[in-house]
Amino acid sequence: MENYTDFFDTPVYLSPDSTVGELYNDRFIDGATIGVLLKKNESAHIGFLSKIIKAIGFDIERDCNVRLFEDSDTIDLKEIVKNDKVKYIFAFGLEIDSFDVQAILKRYNWNRFENFSLLHSYSLTNLQQNQKYKMILWSQLQKQFNEKGK
């Protein structure tokens, strides 16, 4: 496996089968601020995701690249950050061990790396069904986007 310690402040090891996922609606936005990572079966909840993005002052059509993954995928964060040049990555419903980062990632905490910040959350389906999860997510989003601005 290749080590990318020159790119991240945390070791990243790529497995041969790591992937950048599939772009939702084959739509890539050059200069997007936010990268959103979802399981493929969550793409039906794009309307709900759009509301989350809008609540923090962004537009899903203008500011986000949404990537879809299978349950078995290993997520290639290095390539996503390098290609998309995003400042923030929101991961919804993906298993923490599916990321190619050798770091302790915590759900509902901003995981800060040299070039971006990652917020890992429950799935969009779970967020819609659980008010407590929504409130925790909203608290973290407010902390990042109200205190520091965009």
C-alpha positions as CSV (number, residue, x, y, z in Angstrom):
1,M,0.0,0.0,0.0
2,E,1.1,3.5,-0.8
3,N,1.6,6.0,2.1
4,Y,0.5,9.6,1.5
5,T,1.9,11.3,4.6
6,D,3.0,14.2,2.5
7,F,-0.6,15.0,1.6
8,F,-2.3,14.6,5.0
9,D,-1.1,15.3,8.5
10,T,-2.4,11.8,9.3
11,P,-1.1,8.7,7.5
12,V,-3.3,7.6,4.7
13,Y,-2.9,4.1,3.1
14,L,-4.6,3.3,-0.2
15,S,-5.7,-0.1,-0.8
16,P,-5.7,-1.2,-4.5
17,D,-9.5,-1.2,-4.5
18,S,-10.1,2.3,-3.0
19,T,-12.4,4.5,-5.0
20,V,-13.6,8.1,-5.3
21,G,-17.2,6.8,-5.8
22,E,-19.7,7.7,-8.4
23,L,-20.8,11.3,-8.9
24,Y,-24.5,11.9,-8.3
25,N,-26.2,12.6,-11.6
26,D,-22.7,12.6,-13.2
27,R,-22.4,16.2,-12.0
28,F,-19.0,17.6,-11.1
29,I,-18.7,21.2,-9.8
30,D,-15.3,22.7,-10.2
31,G,-14.5,24.8,-7.2
32,A,-17.1,23.1,-4.9
33,T,-16.7,23.9,-1.2
34,I,-18.3,20.8,0.2
35,G,-17.9,17.1,-0.7
36,V,-20.8,14.9,0.3
37,L,-20.3,11.2,0.6
38,L,-23.3,8.9,0.7
39,K,-24.3,5.3,0.3
40,K,-25.9,4.7,-3.1
41,N,-29.2,3.7,-1.5
42,E,-29.3,7.2,0.2
43,S,-29.5,9.1,-3.0
44,A,-33.3,9.1,-2.7
45,H,-32.9,11.6,0.1
46,I,-31.1,14.4,-1.9
47,G,-34.0,16.8,-1.1
48,F,-33.3,16.4,2.7
49,L,-29.6,16.8,2.1
50,S,-30.3,20.0,0.1
51,K,-32.1,21.4,3.1
52,I,-29.1,20.6,5.4
53,I,-26.7,22.3,2.9
54,K,-29.0,25.3,2.5
55,A,-29.3,25.7,6.3
56,I,-25.5,26.4,6.5
57,G,-25.6,29.0,3.7
58,F,-24.6,26.8,0.7
59,D,-26.5,25.5,-2.3
60,I,-26.2,21.8,-3.2
61,E,-26.4,22.6,-7.0
62,R,-23.6,25.2,-6.8
63,D,-21.3,24.3,-3.9
64,C,-21.4,20.5,-3.5
65,N,-20.0,17.5,-5.2
66,V,-22.1,14.5,-4.1
67,R,-20.4,11.1,-4.4
68,L,-22.1,7.7,-4.0
69,F,-20.6,4.5,-2.6
70,E,-21.4,0.9,-2.2
71,D,-21.3,-0.7,1.3
72,S,-18.1,-2.6,0.4
73,D,-16.2,0.4,-1.0
74,T,-13.0,1.8,0.5
75,I,-13.1,5.5,0.2
76,D,-10.1,7.3,-1.4
77,L,-10.1,10.6,0.5
78,K,-6.8,11.7,-1.0
79,E,-8.1,11.6,-4.5
80,I,-11.5,13.2,-3.5
81,V,-9.8,16.1,-1.8
82,K,-7.2,16.5,-4.6
83,N,-9.7,16.4,-7.5
84,D,-12.6,18.2,-5.9
85,K,-10.5,20.8,-3.9
86,V,-13.2,20.9,-1.2
87,K,-12.7,22.4,2.3
88,Y,-15.3,20.2,4.0
89,I,-16.5,16.6,3.6
90,F,-19.7,15.4,5.0
91,A,-20.1,11.7,5.2
92,F,-23.5,10.3,5.8
93,G,-24.2,6.7,6.8
94,L,-20.8,5.3,5.8
95,E,-18.8,3.0,8.0
96,I,-15.9,4.7,9.7
97,D,-13.5,1.9,8.7
98,S,-14.4,2.4,5.0
99,F,-12.1,5.5,4.9
100,D,-8.5,5.0,3.9
101,V,-7.2,7.1,6.8
102,Q,-5.2,5.6,9.7
103,A,-6.8,7.9,12.3
104,I,-9.5,7.7,14.9
105,L,-12.5,9.2,13.2
106,K,-15.4,10.2,15.5
107,R,-19.0,10.5,14.5
108,Y,-20.3,14.1,15.0
109,N,-16.9,15.6,15.6
110,W,-15.0,17.7,13.1
111,N,-12.1,15.5,12.1
112,R,-9.5,18.0,10.9
113,F,-6.8,17.3,8.4
114,E,-4.3,19.5,6.8
115,N,-6.4,20.4,3.7
116,F,-10.0,19.8,4.8
117,S,-12.3,18.9,7.6
118,L,-14.5,15.8,7.7
119,L,-17.8,15.4,9.6
120,H,-19.1,11.9,9.8
121,S,-22.8,11.5,10.5
122,Y,-25.5,8.9,10.6
123,S,-27.3,8.2,7.4
124,L,-29.8,10.6,5.9
125,T,-32.5,8.0,6.6
126,N,-31.6,7.8,10.3
127,L,-31.3,11.6,10.6
128,Q,-34.8,12.0,9.2
129,Q,-36.2,9.5,11.7
130,N,-34.3,10.6,14.8
131,Q,-34.6,14.2,16.2
132,K,-31.6,13.6,18.6
133,Y,-29.3,12.8,15.7
134,K,-30.5,15.9,13.8
135,M,-29.9,18.1,16.8
136,I,-26.3,16.8,17.2
137,L,-25.6,17.3,13.6
138,W,-27.0,20.8,13.6
139,S,-24.9,21.7,16.6
140,Q,-21.7,20.6,14.9
141,L,-22.7,22.4,11.7
142,Q,-23.4,25.6,13.6
143,K,-20.1,25.3,15.4
144,Q,-18.2,25.2,12.2
145,F,-20.1,27.6,10.0
146,N,-21.3,30.2,12.5
147,E,-18.1,30.6,14.4
148,K,-15.6,30.6,11.5
149,G,-17.8,31.6,8.6
150,K,-17.4,29.9,5.2
